[in-house]
Every structure is written in structure tokens, then in C-alpha cells.
Amino acid sequence: MTTITIPSIHYLAILPILIFTGAALALLISTALVRGRLPRVAGTWVTVAASVAALVAVGFQWRNVLVDGPSTTIANSIVLDGFAVVATGIIAVSMGLTALVADGWLEDAGYTGVDLHILALSSAAGAMMMAAANDLVIIFLGLEILSIALYVLAAFDRRSERSGEAALKYFLLGGFASAIFVYGIALTYGATGTTQLTQISDFLAQNLLKSDGLLLAGAALLLVGFAFKVAAVPFHAWSPDVYEGSPTPVTGFMAAVVKVGAFAAVLRVFSSALFTQQTAWRPIVFALAVLSLLAGAGLAVVQRNIKRMLAYSSISHAGFILMGLWAASPRGSSASLYYLMVYSLMVIGTFAIVTVVSANGREDISDYRGLGRRRPALAAALTVLLLAQAGTPFTTGFLAKLSVLEATIQAQGPAADTLAVIAMIATAIGVYFYLRVVVLCYSGEAEDDGDEPAPSVPVARLSAVGAGIAVDDDRDGASADRSTEPAETDEVGPDQTLRVPVLTSIAIFLCVAPTIVFGVWPSPLADLAQHASMLFHP
């Protein structure tokens, strides 16, 4: 009889993934066992607790890597090294912050239950799997776990047509991207006889292929699949529409967690497994970086919707991270990892503020005019986060952009100089559209843009309530009559104040404080990224 050999499992290597998966399953089973819906706050606190527990597990992982060095487990399909540990920690922090932001949005939107938390935990577990994968099949598995939950999260606001449209676009284009990625895996396997990254690296180092067309085609298709996930031009078409249509907390989660998981995987695949083929893939990465930098910054300038502007901004940020990949050096990997660390905090904090300001569906940048007078602390936090994304000194964004520029220049050659100059141009353009919002925050009168845009559904609902009209708000099968209840938490005119939920305030503080502290004192995060790249599994 054929015996089944069970591979040894180092549970510490997969402990954060188990924590997130276990928390999601616990919430899911509880919804089936408890009569009625679980309270929203239960999902919030379970998710925050899971994030803290995952961070504690990451601490033990880091200690293990420092003592024993990088290692693999589960038949060499999962790797435990510094790079995976730090990327997993970033995802855990992003998940916890997203749960805090989403709690206020769910309360204001009238949603009960823990559905969003279950989906977000599952998606984050997939991102962690991608960061720790040492096999192309495991990367694909993590990619699908990440993506399928995100498709549903994008459509979570079922009262919004934009949300459903965003999810459909993301699902259709994501399906094509996944098929292309699987085809790339098949071609790579056909060329090397394995899907494990370390074995691919060893095979290419010890063998000279007579014809490398099959391998290069596979690498190109893999890069296309990754480029779609990180929204690199020209595979970015889904990003602005999905960012705009998805619930705002989900958009922040998407911008942070997806980029961390996808970039962790792409750095591992191309900087490790396909490093010997860099003469073939570096020109493609160069083109992706240039297009992303210029198109992302250039198209962000003309956007009026704040979420679309931030979507194009994220495309430009993807170009900066790709510069670290193009450098094809430990310094480049370290710079990209540091960029992911600070970017995740900046983008979640920014979308947390957008969640508060756009509670009524008001997402035009003109709606931020006078925010400094109505909510000084909120405007100050937004200013810090936007200036950090612009790369202003004494913020973490400055060192992030400086690091990838240094890594690029150290690669030497005309291409390096060209890429660095283009990055500086994109930065200059970015300063304009970030400062435009900052200036609006501290301006007084309402902006006159001619015709007043038609109010969104939430604003129309609010207007009807203010006029004393009964509104049929069918949420979870219930009808709510708000004919005499003014919306004390929403901001319609310049004289009304915004309500900032306590948990959202905490999340914003936890994003702003490190952006300032580690901008002035950058060595802890910079050293961590550098050390993690040194402990990169070959």
C-alpha cells in the first residue's frame, strides 16, 4: 500500500495565519449558533484581539529568525525569514487599524453583524500566506483567498449601486488576472520542473537553458498577475472605480493589505527565484515603474473625487515600490519593505479621515474646504498624512522615497538616472495635488465650481429627513422612520460639525503618531527593514 508522508510543520511559522483564520472561523460559527446577529462591536474587538495576538506571534517569529536563521516548513512551501515576518506584522497592524475605522462606518451606516470582519480577516490571512510563501502554488492560493474576500467586501454596501459595480469590475478583471497568473505558474513549471522558489533559483543557477523562451513567458505572465494586484500601469484600470465604489474603510484596507501581500510575493519571486534572469525582467519592471509614476501622479491632478485621487496616488506609490524591485539588490528590497511599512499607516489613516468626512456621501475635494475651522485636529491629521505621502521632510514618507531613490541610483547606469529623475518629477506633481487638499482644509468660503453636483443617495436621504419626510430605510429587512430625528452626526453645511467615532479617532492617532515620530527618528523602522532584508531566505 502507498503510504502518505505528512510533512513536518513548524507551527510558529504559520501561527499568525492560523490566528486570523481561527478568528474568522470563530466569528462565522458564532453567527450560526447565536440567535439573531452578533453585535457589531463583538466583531471589532475579536478582530483587534486577533491582530494583537498575531503581532505577539510575529515577535516570537522574529526572535526565532534571529536565533536560528531563516528556515522553511511544510515541505519547503512556507518560509520563515525576516522579510516574511515584517510583512506579516504590517498586515496584522493594518487589519487592526481597519477594524477600528470600520466600526464607526458600520454604526453610521446602520449595519449589524460581523460579516465585514469575517471577510477582512480571511483576506488578511491570504495576504499573510502570500508574504510567507515559498512556492508559486501557495502564492496563488493566498492570492485567491485574499481576492475572493475582497470581491465581496467591495460590494459590502449593498444599498449603493457604485459598490456593486465596483465589485463586479474587480471580480471580472481579477478573474482574468488570476488565470494569467496560473498560466505563468504552468509555464514556469514547464521550464524548471518545480514550483518551489528555492528550487527554481537552484535550477537556474546550476543549469543553462538552451532556449529560455518558456521561462521568460512564464515570468512575464507572473509579472502581469502581480501588476494587476498592485495596480501598476497599464494594469490599473480597475483601481479608480473600485476605490471610489467600495466602502471607504474597505478601500483603505485594500490599499494597504493588498499592496503589502502582493509586493512581498513579487519581491520574493523576482529577487530570489528569478534573480538570475534579471536582465530579462528588469526592463519590464522599469517600464511599469515609469508608467505608474507618471500616469498615477498626472491623472491624480485632474480628479475631483477624493477617493479617485487617492487611487491614482496609490498607483504612483506602486511605481516607487517597483523602483526597489528594479534595483535588484538587498538595498532595493529593504527600501521597498520600508516603503510598505510607512505607506500602510499613511493610507489607512488618510482613508479613516475620508470615512469621517464623506459620511454623507460627500467625496468631492471641495467638501474639505473649511475643515480646519470645523475640526482642527482632523484637518491637522489629514495634513500630516498627505504631506507624508508627498514625501515632506520630517515624515516617514520622506525617508521612504529617499530610500528607493538611493537604491535606484546605486544600481548605476543611464536607466537608473532616468528612473530617479522621473521619480522626482512624479513627486513634484504629487506635491501639488496633496497640497491642494491641504489648502482647501484651511480655506474659508465654499468653493464655487459653477453647477452644484447632484447630491448622492445618502445626502438626498438626509435632506428628506431634515424636511420631515419619512424615509423607508430597509436595512437587514427592517424599516426605519426618521421623520423627526435630525442627523446629529452628519455634516451638511459649514456650520455643522463632524462626528468622529472614538475608535476611528484612535486609529487616526495610531497612524499619525508613527508618521511623525519615525519621520523625526527614522532609525528603528529603517534598521528593521534593513535587517529583515538581510534575513531574506535565499
Secondary structure per residue as TSV (DSSP state, phi and psi in degrees):
chain	resnum	aa	ss	phi	psi
A	1	M	-	360.0	145.7
A	2	T	-	-76.9	125.3
A	3	T	-	-90.4	144.1
A	4	I	-	-98.0	120.3
A	5	T	-	-93.7	118.8
A	6	I	-	-89.5	122.8
A	7	P	-	-67.9	150.6
A	8	S	-	-68.3	145.3
A	9	I	-	-123.3	123.3
A	10	H	-	-93.9	98.0
A	11	Y	G	-65.6	-24.9
A	12	L	G	-62.7	-33.6
A	13	A	G	-65.7	-28.3
A	14	I	G	-113.7	12.6
A	15	L	H	-61.5	-45.4
A	16	P	H	-60.3	-38.0
A	17	I	H	-64.0	-42.5
A	18	L	H	-64.0	-38.1
A	19	I	H	-63.6	-47.9
A	20	F	H	-67.0	-42.3
A	21	T	H	-65.3	-42.0
A	22	G	H	-63.4	-40.8
A	23	A	H	-63.8	-42.3
A	24	A	H	-63.4	-42.8
A	25	L	H	-66.7	-38.2
A	26	A	H	-62.5	-43.6
A	27	L	H	-65.7	-40.0
A	28	L	H	-65.3	-45.1
A	29	I	H	-66.8	-37.3
A	30	S	H	-62.9	-36.5
A	31	T	H	-64.2	-27.6
A	32	A	H	-83.0	-26.4
A	33	L	H	-93.3	-24.8
A	34	V	S	-93.2	134.4
A	35	R	S	-69.5	132.1
A	36	G	S	80.6	-164.1
A	37	R	-	-96.3	143.8
A	38	L	-	-65.5	143.5
A	39	P	-	-64.6	148.8
A	40	R	H	-56.3	-41.6
A	41	V	H	-65.7	-26.4
A	42	A	H	-63.3	-44.9
A	43	G	H	-63.3	-38.9
A	44	T	H	-62.2	-50.2
A	45	W	H	-73.0	-32.6
A	46	V	H	-64.1	-41.1
A	47	T	H	-66.0	-43.0
A	48	V	H	-64.0	-42.2
A	49	A	H	-63.1	-40.7
A	50	A	H	-63.7	-38.2
A	51	S	H	-65.4	-42.5
A	52	V	H	-64.6	-43.7
A	53	A	H	-62.3	-39.8
A	54	A	H	-64.3	-38.1
A	55	L	H	-64.6	-39.4
A	56	V	H	-62.4	-42.7
A	57	A	H	-62.1	-38.0
A	58	V	H	-61.7	-37.8
A	59	G	H	-61.2	-43.3
A	60	F	H	-66.7	-37.6
A	61	Q	H	-61.1	-44.8
A	62	W	H	-60.9	-42.2
A	63	R	H	-63.1	-41.4
A	64	N	H	-63.0	-41.0
A	65	V	H	-66.6	-39.5
A	66	L	H	-64.2	-36.6
A	67	V	H	-82.6	-49.8
A	68	D	H	-101.0	-11.1
A	69	G	-	83.1	175.2
A	70	P	-	-62.6	148.7
A	71	S	E	-152.2	167.8
A	72	T	E	-124.1	161.9
A	73	T	E	-149.9	173.4
A	74	I	T	51.8	63.5
A	75	A	T	56.8	40.7
A	76	N	T	63.6	19.7
A	77	S	T	-91.2	-18.5
A	78	I	E	-121.1	136.7
A	79	V	E	-114.6	142.7
A	80	L	E	-118.5	100.3
A	81	D	S	-141.2	177.0
A	82	G	H	-60.0	-39.3
A	83	F	H	-63.7	-46.5
A	84	A	H	-65.2	-39.1
A	85	V	H	-63.8	-47.2
A	86	V	H	-66.6	-42.6
A	87	A	H	-61.1	-40.4
A	88	T	H	-63.5	-39.7
A	89	G	H	-63.0	-40.6
A	90	I	H	-61.4	-43.1
A	91	I	H	-64.6	-40.9
A	92	A	H	-63.1	-43.5
A	93	V	H	-63.3	-44.4
A	94	S	H	-61.5	-38.6
A	95	M	H	-66.1	-44.1
A	96	G	H	-62.5	-43.6
A	97	L	H	-65.6	-39.5
A	98	T	H	-62.7	-39.1
A	99	A	H	-62.3	-39.2
A	100	L	H	-65.4	-42.4
A	101	V	H	-68.3	-42.6
A	102	A	H	-66.3	-27.6
A	103	D	H	-59.7	-46.2
A	104	G	H	-66.0	-39.5
A	105	W	H	-64.7	-42.2
A	106	L	H	-63.7	-38.7
A	107	E	H	-65.4	-47.1
A	108	D	H	-65.8	-35.2
A	109	A	H	-80.2	-9.8
A	110	G	T	82.8	17.2
A	111	Y	-	-86.3	140.3
A	112	T	-	-117.2	171.0
A	113	G	S	92.6	179.6
A	114	V	S	-122.9	22.3
A	115	D	H	-59.9	-45.2
A	116	L	H	-61.3	-39.9
A	117	H	H	-68.1	-38.6
A	118	I	H	-61.6	-46.6
A	119	L	H	-65.6	-42.2
A	120	A	H	-66.5	-41.5
A	121	L	H	-62.0	-41.6
A	122	S	H	-63.8	-43.9
A	123	S	H	-63.1	-42.6
A	124	A	H	-65.0	-36.0
A	125	A	H	-62.8	-38.0
A	126	G	H	-64.0	-39.7
A	127	A	H	-63.6	-40.6
A	128	M	H	-62.3	-39.4
A	129	M	H	-62.7	-40.3
A	130	M	H	-63.1	-39.6
A	131	A	H	-67.5	-31.2
A	132	A	H	-101.5	4.5
A	133	A	B	-75.1	140.4
A	134	N	-	-120.7	20.9
A	135	D	B	-147.0	138.4
A	136	L	H	-62.0	-33.7
A	137	V	H	-67.4	-40.2
A	138	I	H	-66.9	-38.0
A	139	I	H	-60.3	-44.1
A	140	F	H	-64.0	-40.3
A	141	L	H	-61.6	-46.3
A	142	G	H	-63.8	-37.6
A	143	L	H	-61.9	-41.2
A	144	E	H	-73.0	-38.7
A	145	I	H	-61.7	-42.4
A	146	L	H	-62.1	-46.8
A	147	S	H	-75.1	-44.4
A	148	I	H	-60.8	-42.4
A	149	A	H	-65.2	-35.8
A	150	L	H	-68.5	-35.0
A	151	Y	H	-57.5	-42.3
A	152	V	H	-71.9	-40.3
A	153	L	H	-61.6	-37.3
A	154	A	H	-62.0	-31.4
A	155	A	T	-97.2	15.5
A	156	F	-	-64.3	-35.9
A	157	D	-	-80.2	84.3
A	158	R	T	-71.4	-9.7
A	159	R	T	-84.8	-8.5
A	160	S	-	-104.7	125.3
A	161	E	H	-66.5	-34.8
A	162	R	H	-62.2	-36.3
A	163	S	H	-65.1	-44.6
A	164	G	H	-64.9	-40.0
A	165	E	H	-63.4	-42.2
A	166	A	H	-61.3	-43.9
A	167	A	H	-64.4	-40.4
A	168	L	H	-64.6	-44.4
A	169	K	H	-61.5	-45.2
A	170	Y	H	-63.2	-41.0
A	171	F	H	-66.0	-47.5
A	172	L	H	-64.8	-49.2
A	173	L	H	-69.3	-35.3
A	174	G	H	-65.3	-35.0
A	175	G	H	-63.2	-42.4
A	176	F	H	-62.9	-43.4
A	177	A	H	-62.8	-39.6
A	178	S	H	-65.4	-40.5
A	179	A	H	-63.3	-41.4
A	180	I	H	-63.7	-41.1
A	181	F	H	-63.6	-43.3
A	182	V	H	-63.0	-39.4
A	183	Y	H	-62.6	-38.9
A	184	G	H	-62.9	-38.9
A	185	I	H	-62.3	-43.6
A	186	A	H	-62.2	-43.7
A	187	L	H	-67.4	-38.8
A	188	T	H	-65.0	-40.2
A	189	Y	H	-64.1	-41.0
A	190	G	H	-62.9	-32.1
A	191	A	H	-82.8	-30.5
A	192	T	H	-115.8	-15.8
A	193	G	S	79.3	11.2
A	194	T	-	-155.5	160.4
A	195	T	-	-113.7	-4.2
A	196	Q	B	-77.1	134.6
A	197	L	H	-64.8	-43.2
A	198	T	H	-65.7	-37.9
A	199	Q	H	-70.9	-34.2
A	200	I	H	-63.0	-43.8
A	201	S	H	-61.6	-45.1
A	202	D	H	-64.6	-41.5
A	203	F	H	-62.0	-45.4
A	204	L	H	-71.2	-27.9
A	205	A	H	-75.6	-27.0
A	206	Q	H	-103.2	-10.3
A	207	N	-	-129.4	143.6
A	208	L	-	-106.8	114.6
A	209	L	-	-75.8	130.7
A	210	K	S	-66.0	-39.4
A	211	S	-	-133.9	117.0
A	212	D	-	-101.5	15.8
A	213	G	H	-60.9	-41.4
A	214	L	H	-63.9	-43.5
A	215	L	H	-65.3	-44.1
A	216	L	H	-66.8	-35.9
A	217	A	H	-64.4	-41.6
A	218	G	H	-63.2	-43.5
A	219	A	H	-62.6	-39.4
A	220	A	H	-63.8	-42.3
A	221	L	H	-68.6	-36.7
A	222	L	H	-60.9	-42.9
A	223	L	H	-65.1	-36.4
A	224	V	H	-63.2	-45.0
A	225	G	H	-60.2	-43.4
A	226	F	H	-67.1	-41.8
A	227	A	H	-60.7	-35.7
A	228	F	H	-62.6	-45.1
A	229	K	H	-66.1	-37.0
A	230	V	H	-89.5	1.7
A	231	A	T	59.5	50.3
A	232	A	-	-90.1	139.0
A	233	V	T	-66.3	136.0
A	234	P	T	-95.7	22.7
A	235	F	S	-104.6	32.9
A	236	H	-	-105.5	-1.9
A	237	A	T	-56.3	-30.3
A	238	W	H	-72.9	-28.4
A	239	S	H	-60.4	-54.0
A	240	P	H	-59.9	-43.0
A	241	D	H	-67.4	-40.9
A	242	V	H	-70.4	-40.5
A	243	Y	H	-62.0	-41.2
A	244	E	H	-71.4	-40.9
A	245	G	H	-82.5	-27.0
A	246	S	S	-71.4	154.2
A	247	P	-	-54.5	140.5
A	248	T	H	-59.5	-42.8
A	249	P	H	-60.2	-35.6
A	250	V	H	-66.4	-37.3
A	251	T	H	-61.2	-44.6
A	252	G	H	-62.5	-42.0
A	253	F	H	-60.6	-44.1
A	254	M	I	-62.7	-44.8
A	255	A	I	-64.0	-33.6
A	256	A	I	-89.5	-59.0
A	257	V	I	-68.7	-42.0
A	258	V	I	-63.2	-43.0
A	259	K	H	-65.8	-39.4
A	260	V	H	-64.5	-48.8
A	261	G	H	-63.9	-45.7
A	262	A	H	-68.7	-43.3
A	263	F	H	-69.5	-34.7
A	264	A	H	-60.3	-41.2
A	265	A	H	-70.2	-44.0
A	266	V	H	-67.6	-35.3
A	267	L	H	-66.0	-38.7
A	268	R	H	-69.9	-40.3
A	269	V	I	-67.3	-48.4
A	270	F	I	-88.9	-29.4
A	271	S	I	-83.5	-15.3
A	272	S	I	-116.6	-68.7
A	273	A	I	-65.4	-42.9
A	274	L	T	-108.1	26.7
A	275	F	G	-62.9	-36.0
A	276	T	G	-68.7	-15.4
A	277	Q	G	-101.8	22.3
A	278	Q	H	-64.7	-26.7
A	279	T	H	-63.7	-22.7
A	280	A	H	-88.9	-42.0
A	281	W	H	-92.4	-18.9
A	282	R	H	-63.9	-39.0
A	283	P	H	-61.2	-35.1
A	284	I	H	-68.6	-42.8
A	285	V	H	-64.2	-37.1
A	286	F	H	-58.3	-47.0
A	287	A	H	-64.2	-42.2
A	288	L	H	-61.8	-42.1
A	289	A	H	-65.5	-45.1
A	290	V	H	-63.0	-48.5
A	291	L	H	-62.9	-40.5
A	292	S	H	-67.3	-41.9
A	293	L	H	-61.6	-50.9
A	294	L	H	-75.9	-46.6
A	295	A	H	-67.1	-41.4
A	296	G	H	-61.3	-49.1
A	297	A	H	-70.0	-42.4
A	298	G	H	-65.2	-42.9
A	299	L	H	-76.7	-23.9
A	300	A	H	-65.6	-29.9
A	301	V	H	-61.7	-36.6
A	302	V	T	-92.6	5.7
A	303	Q	-	-85.3	140.9
A	304	R	-	-102.1	-30.4
A	305	N	B	-78.1	126.2
A	306	I	H	-62.7	-35.4
A	307	K	H	-72.8	-35.9
A	308	R	H	-67.8	-37.7
A	309	M	H	-61.2	-44.2
A	310	L	H	-69.0	-28.0
A	311	A	H	-64.2	-47.5
A	312	Y	H	-68.3	-31.9
A	313	S	H	-61.6	-41.4
A	314	S	H	-65.3	-31.3
A	315	I	H	-64.7	-42.4
A	316	S	H	-63.6	-40.4
A	317	H	H	-62.7	-37.0
A	318	A	H	-60.3	-36.0
A	319	G	H	-62.3	-40.1
A	320	F	H	-64.2	-42.4
A	321	I	H	-66.7	-35.7
A	322	L	H	-63.8	-26.5
A	323	M	H	-61.1	-38.3
A	324	G	H	-64.8	-37.5
A	325	L	H	-66.4	-42.5
A	326	W	H	-61.7	-33.6
A	327	A	H	-60.1	-27.2
A	328	A	T	51.9	50.7
A	329	S	S	-148.9	160.4
A	330	P	H	-57.9	-34.6
A	331	R	H	-64.3	-38.7
A	332	G	H	-66.3	-42.6
A	333	S	H	-63.5	-40.8
A	334	S	H	-63.0	-43.1
A	335	A	H	-64.1	-42.1
A	336	S	H	-65.2	-40.2
A	337	L	H	-65.3	-42.1
A	338	Y	H	-63.1	-40.9
A	339	Y	H	-59.4	-42.7
A	340	L	H	-64.3	-37.3
A	341	M	H	-57.6	-55.5
A	342	V	H	-77.6	-32.4
A	343	Y	H	-65.3	-39.1
A	344	S	H	-61.2	-39.7
A	345	L	H	-69.0	-43.5
A	346	M	H	-62.2	-43.9
A	347	V	H	-75.9	-36.8
A	348	I	H	-66.9	-42.0
A	349	G	H	-62.5	-41.1
A	350	T	H	-63.7	-46.3
A	351	F	H	-70.6	-24.5
A	352	A	H	-63.7	-42.5
A	353	I	H	-68.4	-40.6
A	354	V	H	-61.2	-36.2
A	355	T	H	-59.6	-41.2
A	356	V	H	-69.9	-48.5
A	357	V	H	-68.6	-36.1
A	358	S	T	-95.0	28.2
A	359	A	T	-60.7	-26.4
A	360	N	T	-98.4	12.2
A	361	G	S	83.5	10.6
A	362	R	-	-89.3	100.2
A	363	E	-	-116.1	4.7
A	364	D	B	-73.6	145.3
A	365	I	G	-63.6	-24.0
A	366	S	G	-65.9	-20.3
A	367	D	G	-70.1	-10.7
A	368	Y	G	-91.0	-2.1
A	369	R	T	-66.6	129.0
A	370	G	T	81.5	6.4
A	371	L	H	-60.8	-34.0
A	372	G	H	-63.5	-28.6
A	373	R	H	-81.4	-38.7
A	374	R	H	-79.7	-40.9
A	375	R	-	-138.0	81.8
A	376	P	H	-57.9	-43.0
A	377	A	H	-65.3	-40.9
A	378	L	H	-65.2	-42.3
A	379	A	H	-64.8	-38.7
A	380	A	H	-64.8	-41.5
A	381	A	H	-63.4	-43.6
A	382	L	H	-63.3	-38.9
A	383	T	H	-61.1	-46.2
A	384	V	H	-61.0	-45.5
A	385	L	H	-68.5	-38.7
A	386	L	H	-70.9	-40.3
A	387	L	H	-65.4	-34.2
A	388	A	H	-65.2	-41.9
A	389	Q	H	-65.4	-29.0
A	390	A	H	-75.0	-15.2
A	391	G	T	90.5	31.0
A	392	T	-	-71.7	139.6
A	393	P	T	-57.4	154.1
A	394	F	T	68.0	21.8
A	395	T	S	-130.1	160.7
A	396	T	H	-65.4	-26.5
A	397	G	H	-64.4	-30.5
A	398	F	H	-64.1	-50.6
A	399	L	H	-67.2	-32.3
A	400	A	H	-61.7	-47.6
A	401	K	H	-71.2	-36.5
A	402	L	H	-63.9	-37.2
A	403	S	H	-65.0	-45.7
A	404	V	H	-70.0	-31.9
A	405	L	H	-65.0	-44.3
A	406	E	H	-62.9	-43.3
A	407	A	H	-63.3	-37.7
A	408	T	H	-67.0	-46.4
A	409	I	H	-64.8	-35.6
A	410	Q	H	-65.5	-21.7
A	411	A	T	-67.5	-21.2
A	412	Q	-	62.1	161.2
A	413	G	S	104.6	163.0
A	414	P	H	-59.0	-37.9
A	415	A	H	-63.1	-40.2
A	416	A	H	-63.8	-45.1
A	417	D	H	-63.9	-41.2
A	418	T	H	-63.1	-44.6
A	419	L	H	-63.7	-39.3
A	420	A	H	-65.1	-42.0
A	421	V	H	-64.1	-43.3
A	422	I	H	-62.7	-38.2
A	423	A	H	-63.3	-38.7
A	424	M	H	-67.3	-37.6
A	425	I	H	-63.9	-45.0
A	426	A	H	-62.1	-37.6
A	427	T	H	-63.4	-43.1
A	428	A	H	-62.3	-41.7
A	429	I	H	-64.6	-40.8
A	430	G	H	-61.8	-36.8
A	431	V	H	-57.0	-37.9
A	432	Y	H	-63.4	-53.4
A	433	F	H	-74.8	-23.5
A	434	Y	H	-72.2	-45.0
A	435	L	H	-66.2	-28.6
A	436	R	H	-58.6	-43.1
A	437	V	H	-69.6	-40.0
A	438	V	H	-61.3	-45.1
A	439	V	H	-62.2	-40.7
A	440	L	H	-61.0	-37.0
A	441	C	H	-59.7	-31.5
A	442	Y	T	-108.8	19.6
A	443	S	-	-95.6	163.6
A	444	G	-	-98.6	-66.7
A	445	E	S	-76.6	159.5
A	446	A	-	-67.4	142.9
A	447	E	-	-74.4	136.5
A	448	D	-	-102.5	104.8
A	449	D	-	-110.4	20.7
A	450	G	S	91.3	-120.3
A	451	D	S	-70.1	137.0
A	452	E	-	-76.7	129.9
A	453	P	-	-65.5	149.3
A	454	A	-	-64.5	137.8
A	455	P	-	-67.3	147.0
A	456	S	-	-75.7	174.5
A	457	V	H	-58.8	-45.8
A	458	P	H	-62.1	-37.2
A	459	V	H	-68.0	-42.1
A	460	A	H	-61.6	-39.1
A	461	R	H	-62.6	-42.7
A	462	L	H	-65.7	-40.0
A	463	S	H	-63.0	-40.7
A	464	A	H	-63.5	-40.0
A	465	V	H	-63.6	-44.4
A	466	G	H	-63.2	-27.2
A	467	A	T	-84.8	-0.4
A	468	G	T	83.9	24.0
A	469	I	-	-97.8	134.6
A	470	A	-	-70.9	132.5
A	471	V	-	-113.5	128.9
A	472	D	-	-87.9	100.8
A	473	D	-	-110.1	89.3
A	474	D	-	-80.7	96.1
A	475	R	B	-117.7	121.7
A	476	D	T	56.2	36.9
A	477	G	T	81.6	5.7
A	478	A	B	-111.0	151.8
A	479	S	-	-109.7	131.3
A	480	A	-	-115.3	126.6
A	481	D	-	-102.4	114.0
A	482	R	-	-119.4	40.5
A	483	S	S	-66.2	-29.1
A	484	T	S	-119.8	5.9
A	485	E	-	-98.9	111.5
A	486	P	-	-71.3	150.0
A	487	A	-	-83.7	92.5
A	488	E	T	-73.1	-15.0
A	489	T	T	-97.6	-10.5
A	490	D	-	-99.9	152.7
A	491	E	-	-113.7	115.6
A	492	V	-	-106.0	-47.6
A	493	G	S	-111.6	173.9
A	494	P	T	-69.3	-16.9
A	495	D	T	-92.4	-8.7
A	496	Q	S	-94.4	150.4
A	497	T	-	-100.8	157.3
A	498	L	-	-89.9	143.1
A	499	R	-	-93.0	123.8
A	500	V	-	-106.5	110.0
A	501	P	-	-57.0	149.8
A	502	V	H	-59.9	-46.1
A	503	L	H	-66.1	-35.4
A	504	T	H	-65.6	-39.1
A	505	S	H	-60.2	-41.7
A	506	I	H	-62.8	-43.9
A	507	A	H	-62.2	-43.4
A	508	I	H	-62.1	-44.0
A	509	F	H	-61.4	-42.4
A	510	L	H	-68.3	-17.4
A	511	C	H	-90.3	-39.5
A	512	V	H	-74.7	-43.7
A	513	A	H	-58.0	-50.6
A	514	P	H	-64.1	-30.6
A	515	T	H	-62.6	-36.7
A	516	I	H	-83.1	-49.3
A	517	V	H	-60.0	-50.4
A	518	F	H	-81.6	-6.7
A	519	G	H	-76.0	-36.2
A	520	V	H	-83.2	-34.4
A	521	W	S	-125.1	77.0
A	522	P	-	-81.0	-12.5
A	523	S	H	-59.6	-38.9
A	524	P	H	-59.5	-49.7
A	525	L	H	-70.6	-40.3
A	526	A	H	-63.9	-42.2
A	527	D	H	-66.7	-36.9
A	528	L	H	-63.1	-45.2
A	529	A	H	-63.6	-41.5
A	530	Q	H	-66.4	-42.2
A	531	H	H	-66.4	-39.2
A	532	A	H	-62.9	-38.7
A	533	S	H	-69.6	-30.9
A	534	M	H	-69.2	-31.5
A	535	L	T	-92.7	37.2
A	536	F	-	-86.3	127.7
A	537	H	-	-67.6	128.0
A	538	P	-	-66.5	360.0
